[in-house]
Amino acid sequence: MVFSSPVFLFFYLPCILLLFFLAPHSIRTTLLFVASLAFYAWGETFYVFFLLASILMNWLLALAIARTGAERRRRALVAAAVVANLSALAYFKYAGFLVANADWVATRLGLPALPVPSTHLPIGISFVTFEAISYIVDVYRGTVIARRNPIHVGFFMSFFPHLIAGPVLRFSNVAGPLHRPTVTLTLFESGIRRFIVGLAKKVLVANTVARVADEIFGLPATSLSTGAAWFGVVCYALQIYFDFSGYSDMAIGLGRMFGFELPRNFNLPYAATSIQDFWRRWHITLSSWFRDYLYIPLGGNRTSPLRQYGNLIAVFLLCGLWHGASWTFVAWGAFHGCFLVIERLAPGRVLRSAWRPLQHAYAMVVVLLGWTLFRSESMAQAWSFLRAMMGLDVARPGVRDLWVNSVDPEVLLTLLCAIPLATLPLADWLEALRARAQSRSWQRTAYAFGEVAAQIALFLASAAYLASGTHNPFIYFRF
């Protein structure tokens, strides 16, 4: 079930909200847990049992870790939990990739071909796995108390707003309201506003620029001009940002409607002035997960510079692989890891002293080149795109006609709106305007009326777009 689908908007969400507010506070967490399982079963009927098995396993292992006094046994239990969670992820997500690469090597050595397994990738398994590992490790570290009630662990791992595509939660993000979820009117209103903004990002912006990005990335290499390649990557950069940040906004908004404050996941990443700055702003919860549960345990910044650089490369190789079982994702992770290392060396010192617009231009060029790897279906396509972007391949005359027809007034208007929305702190400006409007009653009324009118307009426009029947799932569903 997709947040931007009519079934969710006009059936599932109203029903769950009604049941939630009618239910006693003491059973609201249980109600949301059951509703989340139903949400997941809508699209993954059989694999909801895998989700339940994962919840049960991690609940039992966390309790065993908490009750065990011997440090050696505690470490063994943590290792077993991590291996079990990662093994399931490896089977579902990487078995086919690993066997396909082994088969490639075998055929070149004259060995018999290997049968490549066909495995179904359960939606959201990467997010569920990382959240389960964080719970186990936090219990081991003593920063979280192991819950005796399995419903609490089940709720944490399956709460439907973040279940499919994040944000990547820590148990501490939901621990407070677990016993008696309570919603204030202010929190509920802010949740509705955040949800509508996220819906509009996805439906009105991401889906519109996706048409152009998909068309250009679908062109054969011989039909790809330099202008088309750059335009396609820019459209994809806007698509993935508004698609994923839109989902995160909707998840945060839904969380607030039920009394839970989910963490922020984006902070204007396209305003970054370096790749390090970009990763402080992009997919913040994933970046912090890799920092706290992988980079720091590997030694973090406490080791020698050479080892730090190796750790950075390793972390981002795994970050790339986390996004998908493909060499393009591995290359994307290595690409970002290399630039993070470069920024710690002499070029980084030069960059930090440069004119700020130059810093921003550098960051955006690197990010756009990286998105080329991320979006391409193969390394061959990525190489063709990068050559075209660098002007090394000259497309045949007349290829402009293959993609320029998709750039209609709707796309141009969307781009004119999307670029400032992705780079300027408009939300902060609106919040400052809201605070200033509190000084006089007529200003408060005018601002409130304008805000409500804008929210209604955004929702109606999104609903009208959805009524066209266009289906475009969130990009991060595949991860």
N, C-alpha and C positions, 0 to 999 in steps of 0.2 A: 504494500500500500504506500502511495506517494503522498507527501504533504500537500502537493499542488494538484491532487486529483479531486474531482467532485465527490467521490465516495468518501474521502477523508474529510473534506471541508463541510459537507452538508449532511453527513450521516454519522460517521465514526466519532468525530470530535464533539459534536453537540450531544451525542448519547453519553459519552464518557464524562463530559463536564456535568451533565445533569445528574448522573449517578454519583459522581464525586461529591457534589454539593449536597445531595440528599443523604449520603452515607454518614454515619457517625465517624468522628475523627479517628477513633481507635481502629477502624477497618479500612481506612482510606489507602494506606500503603498496600495492603493485600489486594484491594480493588484495582489499583494501578498496576500491580504486578500481573494479575490475571488479564487485564486489558492489554498490557504490553505483549503478553504471550499470544493473545488473539491477533494483535496487530502484526506480529512477526509471522504467525501461521498463515495469515492471508496470502503472503507471497512465498513462504517457505514451509509448506504444510508438514513435510516429513522432518525437516531439520530443526523444527521447534523442539523435538525430543533430544537432538544433539545439544541444543542450548540448555535444556533442563539438566542433561547429564553434566555439562560443563559447570553449571551453577552448583550442583550437588558435590562434584569433585572438589571444587575450590573452597566451598563452605567447610567440608570435612578436613581438608588439608590445612586450612587456616586455623581451625580449632585445634588440630593436632600440634601445629607449630606453637600456638599460644600456651598449650598445656604441657609442653615438653620443656624440661629444665636443662637437659644436656645440650650444650652449644653444637656439638658435632652432629647430633641427631636433628637439631633444628635446621642446620645448614643442609643436611641431606634431604629433609622434607621440602625445603624451599627449592632445592635443585630438582627434585622430583616433580614439583608443581610446575616449575618453569619448563622443564623438558616435556611434560605431558601437554601443556597448553601449546607450546611451539610445535610439537609433533603433529597435533591435529591441524594446526595452521599449515604446516609443511605439506601434509598429505593432500588437503583440499586445494591448496593454492599453488603448490610448487611441484607436485609429483609429475604432472605432465611436462612441465618445463625441464626438469632435471633429466627425465628419461629421454625426452626429445633431443637434448644436447648430448647425452650419452650415446644415443642412436647415431647422431651425426658423426661422432668420433668413431664409433664401431664400423660404420659403412666405409669410412675412409681408410680403415685398417684392414678391410676385407673380411670383417667379422659379420655374422648373421645380424639382420636387422632386429631391433628390439621393439616389441609392441608398446606403443605409447598409450598409457591409460587415459581414459576420458573421465574426469572427475567433475562433479558439480561444485561450484564455489558458492557456499552459503552467503547470503547477503550480510554484510557487516561483520564477518568473522574476524577481520583484522582488528577492528575496534574492540570487539568483545575480548579477544585474546590479550591485547595490551592492558585493558582495564582489569582483567582477572589477575594478570601478573603484578600490576601495581598494588592490588589489594593484598596479595600474598606477601609481597616484599614489605609493604607498610606494616602489616601485622608482625612480621619478623623484626622490623626495626623498632617497633613499639610506638609508632606514630598513629596507629589505628588499633582499636580494640576489636578482636575477633568476635563477630556476632554469633550468638547462640541461635538466634532465629534465622532459619534459612530464607525466609521471605525477604529479610533485609538485604541479604547478599543477592538474592534473585532480582529484587527490585533494582539494585545498583547496576547489575550487569544487563538488565533487559528493559529499563525504563524507556518507553518508545520514542520520546523526542530525540534522544542521542543514540539509540540502538543501531541505526543503519549507517550513519555517516558522521558520528561524533556530535559535539566535541568529545575528545578523549577525557573521560572523567577520572578523578581520584575518589575514593570512598568518602573522604572528608568533604567533598563537594555536596554530598547529599545526606551526610550523617545527622546533621542538626534536626531537620524537620521529619526524620523518618518515623518517629513514634506517633506524632500527631500533626500531619501536614495541614497548615493553616494558610489561608489566602486573604490578604487585605484587599480592599477595593483599589488602592493605589497600585499594588503589585499586579493585580489582575489587569487593570487598564494598561499598564506599561507592557505587560505581556501581549495584549492584543495589538498594541502599536508596533511592537517589535516583530510580531508574527506577520502583520500585513506588509511591513517594509521588506521582510525577507521574501514573502510571496511575490511582491512586485519585482524584486531583484531577479528572481528566477524566471518568472513568466514573461515580464515585459522587456527585460534587458538580456539576460543570458540566452533565452530561447531565440531571440531575434538575431543577435550576432552569431549564434551557433549555425544558422543557415549559411552564412558566408564562410565561416571557418570550415564547416564540413565540405562545402563545395570546393574550396581551394585545396584543402588537404586531399580531396578525392581526385584532383587533376593528375594526369600522368606526368612524369618528370620532363618529358619533351614539351609540355604545354605550360611550363611554370616560368613566368617572368620574375624579375627581381621585385617589381612593384607588387605583383600578386602574392609572392611569398611573404613579404613584410606585412602586407595588409592582412593576409590570412592568419599570421601569427599574432598580430595585434588583436584581431577579432577573437582568436582563441584565448588570449590572455584575459580579455574582458569577460569572455564566456565563463572560463573556469573560476575567475574571481567572484563574479556575481552569482554563479551557480552555487559554489561552495559556501561563500559568505552568506548567501541567501538562505541556504539550508541551515547554517549555524544560527542565523537570526531567528528563523522559524523555531528551531529547537529551543533556543533561549527563551523565546516568547511563550512557547508551550510549557516549558518548565515553570515559568513565573505564574502561569494560569493555575498550576497545581501546587504552588507554594515552594518551588525549588529554584534557586538561583544558580544556573549553569554558568561555567566560566566563559569569558570572552575568547573568541577564537581568531579574530582578525582585527588589525589596527592599521588600516590604510597601507598595506604592503607596497603598493605602487608609488608611495611617497618616500620609499627608502632611499638612502644615499650610499648604501653599500650592500653587499650580499649578507654580511653579518646582521645589518639592520633589517634587511628583508626577512630573515628568519626569526627575528624578534617580533615581527608583525604578521607573518603568514602562518596559518595553522598553528597557532601559539601553543595549544594543548599538546600537539604531537611533538613540537620542538622541545617543550619542557619535559615531556616524557623521555625522549632520547637523552636529554641532558641529565636528568635525575636518576634514570634507571640503567643507563649504558655509559655515557661519557664520563660522568663523575666516578662510578665504580671502576672504570678503566684507569683512573688516575686523574682525570680532569686536567686542570691547569697546574696541578701540583707536581707534575712530572717534568722531565727534560723537554725542551722545545721540540726536538726531533720526535719524541714519543707523542707529544701533543698533536703534532701534524699527522702522524700515523693514525692516532685515535680519531681525529676529525674525519679523515678519509674513510676509515672503517665505519664510523657512525653513519655517514651520508651514503655510503654504498648500501648499508642495510636499510636506510631510509628510502632509497630508491627502490630496493627490492621489496620493501613493505608495500609500496604502491602497486606493484604488479609483477607477475612472473614473465619478464621480458628484458632483453638486453638493453632496450631503449630506456627503461626505468633505471637499470643499473648505471648506464652511461649518464643519465640525468643526475643521479645522486653523486657519482664521481665528479661530474662537472662542477656542481655546487661545492663539494668538498674541496676541490682544488682551488677554487676562488677564495674560499674561507682561509685556506692556508696562505695563499698569495697575499691576502689582506693583513696577515700577521707579519709579513716580511717587509722589506724596504718599499715595494710598490704601495703597500697599505699606508705607510707613513706619508708618502707623497699624496695619495688620494685624500687623506684626512686634512691636508693643508690646502687642497684645491678649492676652487670656487664652488659653492654649493650646487648650482645648476649643473656643473660638470660632474660632480659626484652622483647626482640623480641620473644624469644621462648615462653614465657608466653602468650604474646598477640596472637600469631598465634594459640596456642592450644585452647585458649578461642574462638577465631574467628571460628576455624574449628568445635568446638563443637556446636557453635551457628548455623553454616551453616547446620548442621545435622538436627536441628529443622526446619530451614527455608525450606529445600528441601523436607522433609518427607511429605507424603500425609496425615498422621495421627499421633496422639501422640503415638499410639501403634508401628508404624513403627519407629518413632524417638527413642522410648525406646529400641527397638530391636537393632537399629544401635549403640546407645550409649553403651549398654551392650557389643556388639561385639567389639567396639573400646577399651573398658576397659578390654577386655579379659575375661569377665564374662561368655560368651557363647562360647562353642567349637563347631564349625561346623563339620558336618559329613565328614569322609574321602572322598577325591576326589572332594570336591566342588570347588577347585581351577580351575578345568577345565571349570566351568560354566562362568568364567569371564576373565581368563587370555588370552584366544584366541583373545579377542578384543584389547589387548595391542600389536599392530603390530609396525613395525619400524616407520610408520608415526606418531603414537601416542607418541612413545618415543622421536622422534626428536622434536615434538611439545612441549612436556614437558621440554626438555632441553633448548628450546628457551623461553618458556613462563615464567619459574620461574625467570630467571634474568630480563626479561622484566617487570615483576610485582614487583620486589623488588629493582632494581638498577636505579639510575637517569640517564638512558641512553640518554634521551632527552636533559638534561642539558649538558651532555658531548658533544653531537653532536652540540649544540648551541655554546659551547666554541670552538669546532673545527672549526665551521663556522666563528666565530669572528677572530680566529687566521689565517684562510685562507685568510682574507681580506688584509693582509699586502703585498702580491705580486700578480700580475695579473695572473701568471700561476697557482698559488695555488687557486685563486678564480675560474678560469676556470675549473680546475680539480675537485674542490669540487662541483661546480654547475653541471658539467657533471655527476659526481658520484651520486649526489642526484636525478637528473632527471632520470637517469638509474634505480636507486633503486625504485623510485616511479612507473615508468612504469612496472617494474618487479612485484611489489606488486599488481598493478591493474590487470595485465594480469593473474597472478596466481589466484587472487580472481575471475576474470571473468571466468576462466577455471573451477574453482570449482563450480561456479554458473551454468555453462553450463551442469553440471551433473544432474541438476534438483532437487537437494536436497533442501527441504523446511525446514527451522528451524527458526521460528520467534524469535524476541528478547524476553528475559525472562520478562522484565518489561512491556511488552504489557499487561500482565494479571493484572497489578496493576492500 
